[in-house]
Amino acid sequence: MTQADVNPIDAALADIPAAARGQVVPIVDFGSQYVQLIARRVREAGVYAFLVGPDISLEQLQAINPKGVILSGGPSSVYEHGAPTIDERLFELGVPVLGICYGMQIGAKLLGADVSHAQAREYGRAHLRINDRADLFKGLPSQTSVWMSHGDQVTGLSDDFEPLAQTDTCPFAAVRHKRHPFFGVQFHPEVTHTPHGRDLLSNFLFTACGCTGTWRMADFLDAEAARLRDTVGGSRVICGLSGGVDSSVVAAMLARAIGQQLTCIFVDNGLLRKAERDLVEQTFRGHFDIDLRVIDAEADFLNDLAGVTDPQEKRRRIGHRFIQVFKHASADIPDARFLAQGTLYPDVIESGQGYSGAAANIKLHHNVGGLPEELGFELIEPLRNLFKDEVRKLGEVLGLPESIVWRHPFPGPGLAVRVLGEVNRAQLDLLRDCDEIVLEEIVAENLYRKTSQVFAVLLPVKAVGVMGDGRTHEQVVAVRAVETQDFMTADWARIPYDVLAKISNRIINEVRGVNRVVYDISSKPPATIEWE
């Protein structure tokens, strides 16, 4: 049987980590913008969750042996032709079901309630009054704030339902079915704007479903290491190490699982952060005793980038050169059959393969794009079931240093897309010095873990300035700092003025060739996090 012959949902079910079996709550995704957040909240509570499509059958759900099921929100209206639905036999499973927003509406409709267009839409904060504080609302105050985002709502209940809570414009903001273990909430408990949302989800998971909250990274590590050993056998695995948290955790995990059967290749392309090569060598040669091959390819990459100013052309040339360098570096590794990469669960979802186990169509890690096809490797992705915060927890379990585990993301093309315009060694060195000062001050002020990404950008303009008694005409550096949960959207970080002042003063005084520092206050969207 070929990969194409495997039912996508069946493949996804086979991908459930062994450590999670028996403690699984699948989430039926109806297209909610918050669906990944639901899964993260459930996993944070110690219960394994993953996404399935609405077309999942009762038999496939039974094969999961779920403790409960969550139905997500979505943009459709349940009464529209072709609106997504779920197998109505779901409620015959006998396990608790929680419907959120659209999920509440489709569940209530299948169980005999009326759903229609709301007379007053609710978007944003709403005041919830709770009538029944048993099970779902156990331990919650009688009144609280919730986050609403809906144009439809349940407008009529049969005698089989009990209303649990309401807002001023939504009389059935939460309901419970009397005969089936179905709960519905019109609001979104998964978002931070619902302050007691996590408490509600915990009540569903532990009170209604009887989960034990035993999903832990240490258990995942043991089970995944055993699976990797079975998969790899006596062959060797190559890992493209970038110094970022994802590839570092993959390398450390494989080192734990297969030891000297792993070879890591780190390509120094001359586009790295200051002292990044030293950090990688110290960590993986010294602490983990990994077969690490460091390839000094700075001259080749910079030659390729000479005279290039278009961001996409920079990326294309860097990717092309990386494949050439990696191919040459891996050519003499005997019995190399597998290539490991740090694909995460959001990558799987966003690639359109969220409910399949098919690796071929998953978007490739920025440093190894195209390599499986180029070199004929089989792909292994030990982190493909995990979210970023879980990867960081796994890194801590593996004993990786905090400087790597909590490292901010770094673009695949490196500083080439933070030096706007033409890239050369002098510009890169100048930017490295500026970036180091930015990070030193952010760390010193205990802001590194409170921000999601902070960096310096060298702009392709010069500004007039005055230093001493003389006029200057020198470079401009922008500082970018953002806060985000998922990197799909981001807001600019409100760094204190005195910290920004220190950063600006240090850069201008310590980095020769810079006389002006600006702060980027653009959010995503409409701006992107990176400038190129």
N, C-alpha and C positions, 0 to 999 in steps of 0.2 A: 504494500500500500504506500502510495506517495503522500507527501505532505498535503498536496492539494485534495486528496481523498478524505482527509481527516476533518470531521465536523469541527468548526472553530470553537464552539462552546465545549465540546468534549476535550479538545486540546487544552483549553483553559482550565478545565477541571483537573486534568492530569498534572497541571502546573502548581497545584496547591502544595505548599511546603509540608513535608511530613510532620514537622513539629506543630502544625496548626490543625491537623485533622481531628475532628470531634469538637472543635471550638471555632466553627466557621459561621459567619453571617454574610451571605451574599447580598449585594446591593444591585437591584434591577435599575439600570440607567435609562431613564426616559429623556435624556438630553439636558439634564440640569447643568448650569454653569458651576454649581457647587458640589457636583458629585464626587470629585476627588477629595474634597474637604470632608464629606461624610465618611469616606473610607478612612481618612487619616484620623478623624475623631474616634472612630470605633477601634482602630488599632492602638491609639494612645491609651485607650481603656484596657488594653491587654487582650483584645479579641481580634482574631484575624478576619478581615473583610476584603473582598475583591469584587470587581464589577462584572455583571453579566448583562446580556441584552434582553429586551422584552420578549424575544422569540424563544427564550429558554423553555424547555418542556417540563412538565411535571416529573417525568422520569429522570431528566437531568438534574433537577433540583433534589430529588430523592437520593441520587447518587452522591451528592455533596454531603448528605446527612447534616443539614444545617441546624443550628440552634435557634435560628430565627431568620427572617427575611426583611430587608428594608426596601421600600419602593421610593425612588428619588423623585424630585420635582422635574419639571420639563416645560418647554415653551408651547406645547399644543393645548387644544381644548378637547376634553374627553368626548364631547358630543359632535365633533367634526368628523367627516368621512375620512377614513384612513388614519385616524389618530392612533398612536401606539397603545397597545393594551397588553395584558398578561393572561396566561392560561388561567381561566376562572377556577380550575381545580386546585389552584394554589392553596386555597383555604381548607382543602381536604387534608393537607399535610399535617395539620394539627400543631404546627409551630407558630409562635407569635409573629405577626407581621406589622411593621410600622410603615405607614404611608406618610410621606412628607410632601405638602403642597399638591402637585399633580398626582403624586403617588397616593395621597389621601383621597383625591377625587376619583381616581380610577378604581381604587379599592372599594370606596363607598358605593360607587355606581354599580359595580359588579355584585355588591351585596344588597342592592335594592334602594339606595338613597337617590335623591335628585341632585343633579349638578347643573348649574346654569351660569350665565354671565352675571357677575356681581353688579348691583346697582351703584356701588361705590368701590372703585379699585383701591387697593392698599399697597403702597410701595414705601418701604422704609419702616421706621419704628412704629409700633402700635402698643397700646396698653391692654394687657391680657388680664382678665378676671377669671380665676380658677374656681370652679364649683365643686369639683371632686378631686381631693388630694390623695387618693389611694393610688396604688401601682405607678402609673406613668408620672404623676406629679407628686409623688411621695417626697416629703422633706422640702418642697418648694414653698415660697410664700404665696399667700392667696391672691396677690396682685404682683405683676412683674412686666418688664418690657420684653417684646419679641420683635423679630425682623420679618416683615411681610413683603411678598413680591408676587402678586397674583391679580388676575382680572376675572377669574372664575372662582366659584366656591360652592360648597355643599349648601343647598337651599332648602332641602326637605329631608327629614329622617323618618324611616319606618319605626315601628315599635321595637325592632330588633337592635336599635342603637340607643346609646346613652350619651347626651352631650356632656362634655367635661369642662369646657372653657369657652369664653367668647370675648370679642372686642366690640367696640362701639358699632362697627359696620359689618362684623362677621359673627353671626349668632352661634355658628358651629365651628369655632376655631380649633377645637379638639373634640374627638369622639371616640367611643369604644363600642365594639359590637358585643352583644350579650351572649351569642352562641359560639361565635368563632373568635379566636384570640387576635382580633384585628384592632389596631389603634391608628388613628389618623390625626395629624396636626397640620393646619393650614400654613403655619409659619415655618421658619427655617431654624431648627435648633443647632445646626452645625456651625453657624457663623458666630463670630465674636460679638456681634450686635445683639444677640440673644444671650444675656448674661447667665441664665440658668440652663442654657441649652445642653451643656455637657452633663449636667445633673439629670436632665430628662433622658438623654441617651443612655446614661448609666443605669437609670431605672429600667429602661426597656431591656438592656443587655443582661443585667444581673437579676432583677426582680421578675421580669416577665419571661425572659429566655432561659434563665438559670445558668448563664455563662460563669466561668470561674476566673476569667481574666489572667490566664496563664501563658498567653502569647508573649514570649520574651526573646530578645536577641540572642542570648546565650544558647537557648534551645534551637533557634533557627541556625545558628552557626554550627552546632554539632551535627544537625540533620543535613544541612547543605554541604558540609565538608564530606560527609559519608557519600552523598549523592555524587559529588564531584570526583571522588576517588573511583566510584563505580563507572562513571562516564569516561574518565580519562584512561583508566587501566594503566598500562605501562608506557603510554605515549608522553610526549612533552607538550607543554602549553606555553605559548608566547603571550605576554601581556604588554601592551603599549602603555607605558607609565608616563603620565603627564605631570605629576606632582599635585594634582587636584585631589579632592577628597574621594571622588568616585573610583578613579583608577587606583588610588592608593589603597582603598579598602579592598578592592578586588585582588590586588597583589598580595596584601597581607592575608587575606582569606585563603587564597590558593597556596601561599607558603605554608599555612597551617595544615591544609588538606593534603598536598602532594609534595611538599618539601623541594628537593633538588630537581624535581621534574619540571619546575617552573623557570623560565628565563624571562626577565623583564628588559625591555628596550626603552631607554630614555633618550630622546633626540633633543640635543641642545641646538635649537635653531637660531639662537642669538636674539630671540624675541621674548625672552623670559623675564620675570621679575628679578630684582636684585637678589643675588645669593640663592636663587631657587635651585640651581644645580647642586650646590653644596648641601642644601637641606635634604634633597632626595637621596644623594649618595650617603650622607650620614645616617639617615633613617633606615634605608633598605640594605645597605651593605653592613652597617654596624649593628643595628638593632635586630633586623630580621634575617640576616645572613642569606640574602637572596642572590642568585646568579643575575647580576645587574650589568647590562652593557650600555655604556654611555657613549653616544655617537656625537662627535663634535662636527656639526654641519653648518655652523654659522655663516661661513663664507659662501657656501652654495645658496643658502636662503637669501642672503643680502644681495648677492649678484642677481638672483631672479627678480628681486623687488626694485632694483635700480631703475629710477625714472618712472615708476608706476605710482599713480595717485588714485585710481579708481578702486573703491573698497572691494567690489566684487572680483575685480581682477587680482587684487592682492590675495584674496581668499583662494581663488582658483590656483594661482601659482604656488601658494604655500601648500595646499592640499596635494597638488601634483608632485612637488618636490618631496613631501613627506612620504608618499607612497614609494618613490624611488629609493629614498634613504632606508626606509623600513624594509623594503624588499632585499636590498643589499645586506643589511645587518642581520636578517633572519635566514639568509641563504645557507649558512654553514651550521645551523642548529640541527643536529640529528634527531630523527623521529618526531619532528615538530608536526603535530596533526591539528592542534586546536589553537584558536585565537580567542583570548578573553577580553571582554570589554565591559564598561560600566553602564550599560543600559539600565535605566530606572523605570519604575512602574508608570510614572507620568509620560515617559517617552513611548512606552508601549501603547498607552491610551491615545495619546495625541497623534500617533502615527496612523490611526485608523484600525489598529490591530488589537484594540483594547480587550476583546473577548476571545482572542485566539492565542494559541501558543506558537504561531508561526513567526520565526525570527527573521525570515528573509526580507520581509517588508518593513521591519522596524527601522526607524531612522537611526543611522549609525552615529557612534560617538565621534565628537568633532576631531579627535586625533587619529582615528583609524578608519575613517570613511573610505569604503571601497576595498579595503584590504582583504576581507574574506574572499571576495571574488577574484581579486588580483593574484592571490597566492594559493588559492585552493584550500584554505583552512576551513575547518568546521568551527562554528561560532559557539562559545559558551558565555552565558550572561548570568553570573551568580546573584546579581542584585535586581534582576528584572521584576521581582515581586515587591520591591521595597520603595518607599517614599524617601525623600532626601533626609528628613529628620531621623528616619530609621537607619539609614546608612551611617549617619553620624554616631548613633548609639552603637551600631555594630563596630565602627572604628574604635570606639572607646573600649568595647569588650575585647577587641583584638590587641589593644595596647598601643595603638598609634598615638603619637604625641598630639597634644591639643593644637599645636600650630598647624597641623595638617587636618585634623578632624573638623575643626571649626573654621577652616580657611574659606574666605569668600570665593565665589566663582571667578574663573578667569577664562577669557574667550579662547577658543581653539587657535585662531591666528595670532594670539598673544598680543604684544604691544604694537604689532603692525597696524592694528585697527584703533589704537589709541594715540599713535603718531599720525595726525591727520595730514594728508599730502604724502610727499615722497618720504620713504623710510631709509635712513642710513645709520651707521654706527654712532655718530656724534649725537644725533637726535634721540636715539634710543637710550644712550647713556644719560643724557640730560633728563629724559622722562623717568628713567629708573631712579635717579636721585630725588626727583620731586615726589614720586610715588612712595618712596621709602619714608620721606618726611611726613606725608599725609598719614600713612599707616602707623608710624610711630606715635603721632599725637592722638590718633583715634584710640589706639591701644592704651596709651598713658591715661586717657580720660575715661577709661572703662566703657567705651562706646562700640568696640568691635563686635561684640556679641549682640548688641542692641540694634545694629544696622545689618542690612543684608548684603550690601556691596558698596565699597568705597574705593575710589581710585582717582588718579590724575590723568588728564588728557592734554597733549601738546597740540595747540591750535596752529593752523598754517598762516598765522598773521603775526605782525610785529606791532608793538605799541611804543609811543614816545614816553619817556620817563626822565626823571632827574635823580641822579645818584651823586652825592657830594656836591660839587659845583659844576658838574658836567651833565650834558644832555645825553640820554641813551635812546637807542632804538632796538628793542630786544623782544624776546619771545613772550607769548601769553600762555599761561597754563590754566586750565579749568579743573575744578574739583567737583566730582560727581559722587553723591551719597544717596542711596535709596533704601527704603524699607518695603518689604513685600513678604507675603506668605508663599506664593507659588511662582513668582517671576512672570506670570502672565500679565499681571498689572502691578504697578509699583508707584509709590509716592516718594517725593524727595524728602530726605531726612532733615529734620529741624536741628541741625548741629548747633550748639550754643555759639553765640557770637564770639566769645572770648577764645573758644577753641579754633574757630575759623581764623581769628586774628593771629593766633600762634602759628597756624599752618602757613598763612600768607607771609608773615614776617620771616619765618625760617626759610621758606623757599626763596624769597627774594634776596635774603642776606647770604644764604649758603650755596645756592645753585647759580653759578656764573652763567649769564646769558638770559635770565628771566627777570623782568621788571614789573610784571602784572599778573595777579591771580584773581580769577573770577569763580563764582559758585553757581552751579547749575541748579535751578529750581523748577525744572520741568518734570512732570509726572508721565507715566506710561499707562495708557496712551494719553496724548498723541505722540509724545517722544518715545524713543526706545531707550533702554538702559545704556547700552553702548552708543557712542557717537557715530561709529561706522559699522 
